[in-house]
Amino acid sequence: MLEPEAQGLELFMGQAYAISGRRDSAVAVLRRVIAREPGNVQVRDLLRELEGREL
C-alpha cells in the first residue's frame, strides 16, 4: 500500500497527464487509484470525464 502522500501524488500525476493531453496515461493512473479507493468521488468524476461514460 502506498503512503498517503504517494497516493496524493499519483492523483496529481493523473490530473497532470489529463491536462497535458496524455489521456491514456491519465486513465491508467486513475484506474490504479480507483482500484485502491473505490469511493474517491474526485477520481471517479475525472475518470468519467476522460472516458466519456458513466462509472
C-alpha positions in Angstrom: 0.0 0.0 0.0 1.2 3.5 -0.8 1.7 6.1 1.8 -0.9 8.9 1.8 1.5 11.4 0.3 2.3 9.0 -2.6 -1.5 8.4 -3.2 -1.9 12.2 -3.5 1.0 12.4 -5.9 -0.5 9.6 -8.0 -3.8 11.5 -8.3 -1.8 14.7 -9.2 0.1 12.7 -11.8 -3.2 11.5 -13.3 -4.5 15.1 -13.4 -1.3 16.4 -15.0 -1.5 13.7 -17.7 -5.1 14.7 -18.4 -4.3 18.4 -18.6 -1.3 17.7 -20.9 -3.5 15.6 -23.3 -2.0 12.3 -22.3 -5.4 10.7 -21.9 -4.4 7.1 -21.9 -1.7 7.6 -19.3 -4.1 9.6 -17.2 -6.8 6.9 -17.4 -4.2 4.2 -16.4 -3.0 6.1 -13.4 -6.5 7.0 -12.2 -7.7 3.4 -12.6 -5.0 2.3 -10.2 -6.1 5.0 -7.8 -9.8 4.0 -8.0 -8.9 0.3 -7.6 -7.4 1.2 -4.2 -10.0 3.9 -3.3 -13.3 2.9 -5.0 -15.2 5.6 -3.0 -13.0 8.5 -4.2 -15.5 10.8 -5.9 -12.9 13.1 -7.4 -11.1 10.3 -9.2 -14.4 8.8 -10.3 -15.5 12.1 -11.8 -12.3 12.6 -13.6 -12.3 9.1 -15.0 -15.9 9.6 -16.1 -14.9 12.8 -17.9 -11.8 11.2 -19.6 -13.6 8.0 -20.6 -16.8 9.9 -21.6 -19.0 7.4 -19.9 -20.8 6.7 -16.6 -19.0 4.7 -14.0 
